[in-house]
């Protein structure tokens, strides 16, 4: 069993092509409780069918450290806020994000920030962070207000499926804020490419064989990379702009060098996926929970009106200015509660670069490990009545009383989501535009079934009505 040093080449971009190299033998994990499931496929299909139920079963049966075999190998789950802190803070550089996410995403979204470790991650993150500084964010704010207002004005009065509508809108907003140009005729193909690539991340067949989901995902990635590569060359030739893509295309590392074109394309591909799909998921969760809890919907509406001044004399909602974003405190708390209720990234993998101890067990070097965010977000150890929607959990006092890593929808530590403030801004502007116009209504007793992986979404698209006020 080989121990991989955290600063060795295997811990960075030259990680093994076959992600199983250096994994411990099953005998090295014999002391850890758990189960291997069916021959060949292990617990893969059980996990895909009901991942949250499977986790509950494993924790109740084996405790907060357990092993399971799925997606071609053994994994060790580390459950709870303390495990979240250990893995996300990674103070001793024990855990590799690249080698954790690699088997899932390397064929689809390689070289995104989430698939980088240590110095490589720090250097590229610093270069890319320029796109989230105040001046670019102020620019995005104007684009979001215009784009959201223009689209949601046509949503009123008739039943609709919210998820596909907000997905189309977030893709258009990404084109405006991120790319700086409207999509052309390739918009549908771009959206399909992202959908295929994300869905392929949990495909049981991990090779791009003909007619498989992985083949669709790999083809989708090829289309997207070609698009972003062409655009990167164009941005550099034209000298950049205020949109996020231009910021990335002209970003420099600490030595003043531009990021290589292929890396810009990979970063843009990953960040577009993250912004497009995770914001779609979390906005859908918030809309559903506000429709289910109309008293909270009204509290947020009154806050929005107090901050914006409400609709103008013609009845048109006033935009939410960049400088007023911080004033929507209840709206932010409600969004945080929606992220707790249905986290857009339900679990998070890593790989141990060296042996460590946790929960009374010694975990060998090379072991794939992971935390379960959804379980922690619903544990009554950290939350009173966790199945109740209650934004007041996120008052400053309540947050101080709770374990800091009981709520981690954006991850934590060095890999904390780079775009989290963009997510808050987009959702606040969406709420400001919707709540000044509409009451969000669902049928009595309506409780949609949610696809849990890879990014949560309602299987029926979420049936809502935006009733004009």
C-alpha positions as CSV (number, residue, x, y, z in Angstrom):
1,X,0.0,0.0,0.0
2,X,1.7,3.2,-1.2
3,X,1.5,6.4,0.8
4,X,1.2,9.4,-1.6
5,X,2.9,12.5,-0.2
6,X,0.7,15.6,-0.4
7,X,3.2,17.5,-2.5
8,X,4.1,14.7,-4.9
9,X,3.2,15.0,-8.6
10,X,0.4,12.4,-8.0
11,X,-1.3,14.9,-5.8
12,X,-1.6,17.5,-8.6
13,X,-2.4,17.7,-12.3
14,X,-0.4,14.6,-13.1
15,X,-2.6,12.3,-11.0
16,X,-2.8,8.7,-12.2
17,X,-5.0,8.2,-15.3
18,X,-6.5,5.2,-13.6
19,X,-7.9,6.5,-10.4
20,X,-7.8,3.1,-8.6
21,X,-4.0,3.1,-8.6
22,X,-2.7,3.1,-5.0
23,X,-6.0,2.3,-3.5
24,X,-5.8,0.1,-0.4
25,X,-6.8,-3.6,-0.7
26,X,-10.2,-4.6,0.7
27,X,-8.3,-6.3,3.5
28,X,-6.8,-3.0,4.6
29,X,-10.4,-1.8,5.3
30,X,-11.6,-4.9,7.0
31,X,-11.7,-3.2,10.4
32,X,-14.1,-0.6,9.2
33,X,-17.8,-1.6,9.4
34,X,-20.0,-1.5,6.3
35,X,-21.2,-3.6,3.3
36,X,-20.2,-4.3,-0.2
37,X,-23.6,-4.9,-1.8
38,X,-24.2,-7.0,-4.8
39,X,-21.5,-8.7,-6.9
40,X,-19.8,-6.4,-9.4
41,X,-22.1,-3.4,-9.0
42,X,-21.9,-3.2,-5.2
43,X,-24.3,-0.6,-3.8
44,X,-24.2,1.6,-6.9
45,X,-27.9,1.2,-7.8
46,X,-29.1,1.4,-4.2
47,X,-27.3,4.7,-3.9
48,X,-28.6,6.1,-7.2
49,X,-32.2,5.0,-6.3
50,X,-32.3,6.7,-2.9
51,X,-29.0,8.2,-1.8
52,X,-30.4,9.9,1.3
53,X,-32.2,6.8,2.5
54,X,-29.1,4.7,1.8
55,X,-27.0,7.1,3.9
56,X,-29.5,7.0,6.8
57,X,-29.6,3.2,6.7
58,X,-25.8,3.0,6.8
59,X,-25.4,5.5,9.6
60,X,-28.1,3.8,11.7
61,X,-26.6,0.4,11.0
62,X,-22.8,1.0,11.2
63,X,-22.3,4.4,12.7
64,X,-20.7,7.6,11.4
65,X,-17.7,5.9,9.9
66,X,-18.6,3.2,7.4
67,X,-17.4,1.7,4.1
68,X,-19.4,0.9,1.0
69,X,-18.6,-0.4,-2.4
70,X,-20.0,1.6,-5.4
71,X,-19.0,2.9,-8.7
72,X,-16.2,0.4,-9.0
73,X,-14.5,0.6,-5.7
74,X,-14.6,0.9,-1.9
75,X,-15.3,4.3,-0.2
76,X,-15.3,5.3,3.4
77,X,-17.9,7.8,4.5
78,X,-17.2,10.3,7.3
79,X,-20.5,11.6,8.7
80,X,-21.2,14.7,10.8
81,X,-20.1,18.3,11.3
82,X,-16.8,17.3,12.8
83,X,-16.0,15.2,9.8
84,X,-17.0,18.1,7.5
85,X,-14.6,20.4,9.3
86,X,-11.7,17.9,9.2
87,X,-12.1,17.2,5.5
88,X,-12.9,20.7,4.3
89,X,-10.3,22.6,6.3
90,X,-7.7,19.9,5.5
91,X,-5.2,21.5,7.8
92,X,-2.6,18.8,7.4
93,X,-3.1,18.4,3.6
94,X,-4.3,14.9,4.0
95,X,-7.1,15.0,1.5
96,X,-7.0,15.5,-2.3
97,X,-9.9,17.1,-4.0
98,X,-8.5,16.4,-7.4
99,X,-8.3,12.7,-6.7
100,X,-11.7,12.7,-4.9
101,X,-13.6,14.3,-7.7
102,X,-11.4,12.9,-10.5
103,X,-13.1,9.5,-11.0
104,X,-16.5,11.4,-11.2
105,X,-15.6,14.5,-13.2
106,X,-12.2,14.1,-14.9
107,X,-13.8,13.0,-18.3
108,X,-16.3,15.8,-18.1
109,X,-15.0,18.9,-16.2
110,X,-11.2,18.4,-15.7
111,X,-9.0,21.1,-14.4
112,X,-11.9,23.1,-12.8
113,X,-11.0,24.6,-9.5
114,X,-12.7,21.8,-7.7
115,X,-10.2,19.3,-9.3
116,X,-7.1,21.1,-8.2
117,X,-5.0,20.8,-5.0
118,X,-2.7,23.0,-2.9
119,X,-0.4,25.4,-4.7
120,X,-1.9,24.8,-8.1
121,X,-5.4,25.4,-6.8
122,X,-4.3,28.5,-4.8
123,X,-2.5,30.1,-7.8
124,X,-5.4,29.6,-10.3
125,X,-8.0,30.5,-7.7
126,X,-6.3,33.8,-7.1
127,X,-6.1,34.5,-10.8
128,X,-9.8,33.7,-11.3
129,X,-11.0,35.7,-8.2
130,X,-10.6,38.9,-10.2
131,X,-14.0,38.1,-11.8
132,X,-15.7,38.4,-8.4
133,X,-14.3,41.7,-7.3
134,X,-16.7,44.6,-6.6
135,X,-16.5,46.3,-10.0
136,X,-17.3,43.2,-12.1
137,X,-19.9,42.2,-9.5
138,X,-21.6,45.6,-9.9
139,X,-21.6,45.0,-13.7
140,X,-23.2,41.6,-13.3
141,X,-25.8,43.1,-11.0
142,X,-27.0,45.4,-13.7
143,X,-27.1,42.5,-16.2
144,X,-29.1,40.3,-13.8
145,X,-31.7,43.0,-13.0
146,X,-32.3,43.6,-16.7
147,X,-32.4,40.0,-17.7
148,X,-34.5,38.7,-14.9
149,X,-37.0,41.6,-15.2
150,X,-37.4,41.1,-18.9
151,X,-38.1,37.3,-18.5
152,X,-40.2,37.0,-15.4
153,X,-42.7,39.7,-16.5
154,X,-44.2,37.0,-18.8
155,X,-44.5,34.3,-16.1
156,X,-47.7,35.5,-14.5
157,X,-51.2,34.1,-14.4
158,X,-50.8,30.5,-15.7
159,X,-49.5,27.2,-14.3
160,X,-45.9,26.5,-15.4
161,X,-43.0,24.2,-14.7
162,X,-40.5,26.4,-12.8
163,X,-37.4,24.3,-13.1
164,X,-37.0,24.3,-16.9
165,X,-38.0,28.0,-16.9
166,X,-35.4,29.1,-14.4
167,X,-32.8,26.8,-16.1
168,X,-33.3,28.6,-19.4
169,X,-33.2,31.9,-17.6
170,X,-30.0,31.1,-15.7
171,X,-28.3,30.0,-19.0
172,X,-29.4,33.3,-20.6
173,X,-28.1,35.3,-17.6
174,X,-24.8,33.4,-17.7
175,X,-24.5,34.4,-21.4
176,X,-25.0,38.0,-20.4
177,X,-23.0,38.2,-17.2
178,X,-20.4,35.5,-17.8
179,X,-20.0,35.6,-21.6
180,X,-21.0,39.2,-22.3
181,X,-23.0,38.3,-25.5
182,X,-26.4,36.8,-26.1
183,X,-26.5,33.1,-27.1
184,X,-26.8,32.6,-30.8
185,X,-28.5,29.6,-32.4
186,X,-26.2,27.3,-30.4
187,X,-28.1,28.0,-27.1
188,X,-30.1,24.8,-27.1
189,X,-27.0,22.7,-27.9
190,X,-25.0,24.4,-25.2
191,X,-27.8,23.7,-22.6
192,X,-28.0,20.1,-23.8
193,X,-24.2,19.7,-23.6
194,X,-24.3,20.9,-19.9
195,X,-27.2,18.6,-19.1
196,X,-25.5,15.6,-20.6
197,X,-22.1,16.3,-19.0
198,X,-23.7,16.8,-15.5
199,X,-25.9,13.7,-15.8
200,X,-22.9,11.6,-16.9
201,X,-21.1,12.4,-13.6
202,X,-23.2,9.7,-11.9
203,X,-23.5,7.3,-14.9
204,X,-22.9,3.7,-13.7
205,X,-20.9,2.9,-16.9
206,X,-17.8,5.1,-16.6
207,X,-16.4,4.6,-20.1
208,X,-17.8,6.6,-23.1
209,X,-19.1,3.5,-24.9
210,X,-21.6,4.1,-27.8
211,X,-25.1,5.0,-26.7
212,X,-24.1,5.4,-23.0
213,X,-24.7,8.5,-20.8
214,X,-21.0,8.9,-20.4
215,X,-20.6,9.1,-24.2
216,X,-23.2,11.8,-24.3
217,X,-21.4,13.6,-21.5
218,X,-18.0,13.4,-23.2
219,X,-19.4,14.6,-26.5
220,X,-21.1,17.5,-24.7
221,X,-17.8,18.5,-23.1
222,X,-16.1,18.4,-26.5
223,X,-18.7,20.8,-27.9
224,X,-18.3,23.2,-24.9
225,X,-14.5,23.2,-24.9
226,X,-14.5,24.0,-28.6
227,X,-16.9,26.9,-28.0
228,X,-14.9,28.3,-25.0
229,X,-11.5,27.9,-26.8
230,X,-12.7,29.9,-29.8
231,X,-14.1,32.6,-27.5
232,X,-10.9,32.8,-25.4
233,X,-8.8,33.6,-28.5
234,X,-11.4,36.2,-29.5
235,X,-11.4,37.9,-26.1
236,X,-7.6,38.1,-26.0
237,X,-7.5,39.6,-29.5
238,X,-10.2,42.2,-28.6
239,X,-8.6,43.2,-25.3
240,X,-11.2,41.8,-22.8
241,X,-14.3,43.4,-21.2
242,X,-16.3,43.5,-18.0
243,X,-18.0,40.1,-18.4
244,X,-16.6,37.2,-16.5
245,X,-15.3,35.3,-19.5
246,X,-13.2,38.3,-20.5
247,X,-11.9,38.6,-17.0
248,X,-10.8,35.0,-17.0
249,X,-9.4,35.2,-20.5
250,X,-7.1,38.0,-19.5
251,X,-6.3,36.9,-15.9
252,X,-2.7,36.4,-15.0
253,X,-0.9,34.3,-12.5
254,X,1.5,35.6,-9.8
255,X,4.4,35.7,-12.3
256,X,2.4,37.8,-14.7
257,X,1.7,35.1,-17.2
258,X,-1.7,34.5,-18.8
259,X,-3.5,31.3,-18.0
260,X,-3.0,28.8,-20.9
261,X,-6.0,28.9,-23.3
262,X,-7.0,25.3,-22.7
263,X,-7.0,26.0,-18.9
264,X,-9.2,29.1,-19.4
265,X,-11.6,26.9,-21.4
266,X,-11.7,24.2,-18.7
267,X,-12.2,26.8,-15.9
268,X,-15.0,28.5,-17.8
269,X,-16.7,25.2,-18.6
270,X,-16.6,24.2,-14.9
271,X,-17.7,27.6,-13.6
272,X,-20.5,27.8,-16.1
273,X,-21.8,24.4,-15.1
274,X,-21.5,25.3,-11.4
275,X,-23.3,28.7,-11.8
276,X,-25.9,27.3,-14.2
277,X,-26.9,24.1,-12.6
278,X,-26.4,24.8,-8.9
279,X,-28.2,28.1,-9.0
280,X,-31.0,26.5,-10.9
281,X,-31.4,23.9,-8.3
282,X,-31.2,26.2,-5.3
283,X,-33.5,28.8,-6.8
284,X,-36.0,26.0,-7.4
285,X,-35.7,24.8,-3.8
286,X,-36.4,28.3,-2.5
287,X,-39.4,28.9,-4.8
288,X,-40.9,25.6,-3.7
289,X,-40.4,26.2,0.0
290,X,-41.8,29.8,-0.2
291,X,-44.8,28.5,-2.0
292,X,-45.2,25.9,0.8
293,X,-44.8,28.5,3.5
294,X,-46.8,31.6,2.3
295,X,-46.2,33.4,5.6
296,X,-42.5,33.5,4.9
297,X,-43.1,34.5,1.3
298,X,-45.1,37.5,2.6
299,X,-42.3,38.4,5.1
300,X,-39.8,38.4,2.2
301,X,-42.1,40.4,0.0
302,X,-42.4,43.2,2.6
303,X,-38.7,43.3,3.1
304,X,-38.2,43.6,-0.7
305,X,-40.7,46.4,-0.9
306,X,-39.1,48.2,2.1
307,X,-35.6,48.0,0.4
308,X,-36.5,48.8,-3.2
309,X,-39.5,51.1,-2.6
310,X,-41.8,48.7,-4.3
311,X,-43.2,49.0,-7.9
312,X,-43.1,52.4,-9.5
313,X,-46.2,54.4,-10.6
314,X,-46.6,52.2,-13.7
315,X,-46.6,49.1,-11.6
316,X,-43.1,48.0,-12.8
317,X,-40.9,46.5,-10.0
318,X,-38.0,48.6,-9.1
319,X,-34.5,47.0,-9.5
320,X,-32.5,45.8,-6.5
321,X,-29.3,47.9,-6.5
322,X,-25.9,46.4,-5.9
323,X,-25.5,48.6,-2.8
324,X,-28.8,47.3,-1.3
325,X,-28.0,43.6,-1.6
326,X,-26.9,43.4,2.0
327,X,-30.2,44.9,3.2
328,X,-32.2,41.8,2.2
329,X,-31.4,40.0,5.5
330,X,-34.5,37.9,5.7
331,X,-34.2,36.9,2.1
332,X,-30.7,35.8,2.6
333,X,-31.7,33.8,5.7
334,X,-34.5,32.1,3.7
335,X,-32.1,31.2,0.9
336,X,-29.7,29.7,3.4
337,X,-32.5,27.7,4.8
338,X,-33.4,26.4,1.3
339,X,-29.7,25.5,0.8
340,X,-29.9,23.6,4.1
341,X,-33.1,21.8,3.2
342,X,-32.0,20.8,-0.3
343,X,-28.2,21.3,-0.7
344,X,-27.3,21.6,-4.4
345,X,-24.2,19.4,-3.7
346,X,-25.5,16.7,-1.4
347,X,-22.1,14.9,-0.8
348,X,-18.4,15.6,-1.4
349,X,-15.6,13.2,-2.2
350,X,-11.9,13.3,-1.4
351,X,-9.0,10.8,-1.4
352,X,-6.7,10.3,1.5
353,X,-3.1,11.1,0.5
354,X,-1.8,9.6,3.7
355,X,-3.1,7.5,6.6
356,X,-5.2,9.3,9.3
357,X,-7.4,8.5,12.2
358,X,-11.0,9.5,12.7
359,X,-13.8,8.2,14.9
360,X,-11.6,5.5,16.4
361,X,-10.6,4.1,13.0
362,X,-7.4,4.2,11.1
363,X,-8.0,5.1,7.4
364,X,-5.2,3.9,5.1
365,X,-3.5,6.1,2.6
366,X,-5.1,6.0,-0.9
367,X,-8.7,5.5,0.5
368,X,-11.5,7.3,-1.3
369,X,-13.4,9.1,1.5
370,X,-16.4,11.5,1.5
371,X,-18.7,13.6,3.6
372,X,-22.5,13.7,3.3
373,X,-23.7,17.3,3.4
374,X,-27.4,16.4,3.1
375,X,-27.2,14.1,6.2
376,X,-25.6,16.8,8.3
377,X,-28.1,19.4,7.1
378,X,-31.0,17.2,8.3
379,X,-29.5,15.8,11.6
380,X,-31.4,16.7,14.7
381,X,-28.1,16.8,16.5
382,X,-27.5,20.2,14.9
383,X,-31.0,21.4,14.0
384,X,-34.3,21.6,15.9
385,X,-37.1,20.1,13.9
386,X,-34.9,19.7,10.8
387,X,-37.8,18.9,8.4
388,X,-39.4,22.3,9.1
389,X,-38.6,25.3,7.0
390,X,-37.4,28.0,9.4
391,X,-35.1,30.8,8.1
392,X,-34.7,32.1,11.7
393,X,-32.1,29.3,12.1
394,X,-29.7,31.8,10.5
395,X,-29.9,34.7,12.9
396,X,-26.4,35.7,14.0
397,X,-27.1,34.3,17.5
398,X,-28.3,30.9,16.2
399,X,-25.3,30.6,13.8
400,X,-22.9,31.3,16.7
401,X,-24.5,28.6,18.8
402,X,-24.2,25.9,16.1
403,X,-21.2,23.9,14.9
404,X,-19.6,26.0,12.2
405,X,-19.5,23.0,9.8
406,X,-23.1,21.9,10.3
407,X,-24.1,24.0,7.3
408,X,-21.7,23.6,4.3
409,X,-23.7,24.0,1.0
410,X,-20.7,25.9,-0.5
411,X,-18.0,23.6,0.9
412,X,-15.4,25.2,3.1
413,X,-11.7,25.9,3.6
414,X,-9.5,26.5,0.6
415,X,-12.2,25.1,-1.8
416,X,-15.0,27.3,-0.5
417,X,-17.2,28.0,-3.6
418,X,-15.6,31.0,-5.4
419,X,-19.0,32.1,-6.8
420,X,-21.0,32.1,-3.6
421,X,-21.6,35.8,-3.5
422,X,-22.7,35.7,-7.1
423,X,-25.2,33.1,-6.1
424,X,-26.6,35.2,-3.3
425,X,-26.8,38.2,-5.6
426,X,-28.6,36.4,-8.4
427,X,-31.2,34.8,-6.1
428,X,-31.8,38.1,-4.2
429,X,-32.4,39.9,-7.5
430,X,-34.7,37.1,-8.7
431,X,-36.7,37.3,-5.4
432,X,-36.9,41.1,-5.7
433,X,-38.4,40.9,-9.2
434,X,-40.8,38.0,-8.5
435,X,-42.1,39.1,-5.1
436,X,-42.9,42.6,-6.2
437,X,-45.1,41.1,-9.0
438,X,-46.5,37.8,-7.9
439,X,-47.8,35.5,-5.2
440,X,-46.1,32.1,-5.6
441,X,-48.8,29.4,-5.5
442,X,-48.8,25.6,-5.5
443,X,-51.7,23.2,-5.2
444,X,-52.7,22.1,-1.7
445,X,-50.8,18.9,-0.7
446,X,-48.4,19.2,-3.6
447,X,-45.1,17.5,-2.8
448,X,-42.9,16.8,-5.8
449,X,-40.5,13.9,-6.0
450,X,-36.9,15.1,-6.2
451,X,-34.0,13.6,-8.1
452,X,-31.3,13.7,-5.5
453,X,-28.2,13.2,-7.7
454,X,-26.0,14.6,-9.2
455,X,-27.7,18.0,-8.6
456,X,-31.2,18.0,-7.0
457,X,-34.2,18.8,-9.1
458,X,-37.9,18.1,-9.0
459,X,-38.7,15.2,-11.4
460,X,-41.9,16.9,-12.6
461,X,-40.2,20.3,-13.1
462,X,-42.0,21.9,-10.1
463,X,-45.6,23.0,-11.0
464,X,-46.2,26.5,-9.7
465,X,-48.4,29.5,-10.6
466,X,-47.2,33.1,-10.3
467,X,-50.4,34.9,-9.5
468,X,-50.2,38.7,-10.2
469,X,-50.6,40.8,-7.1
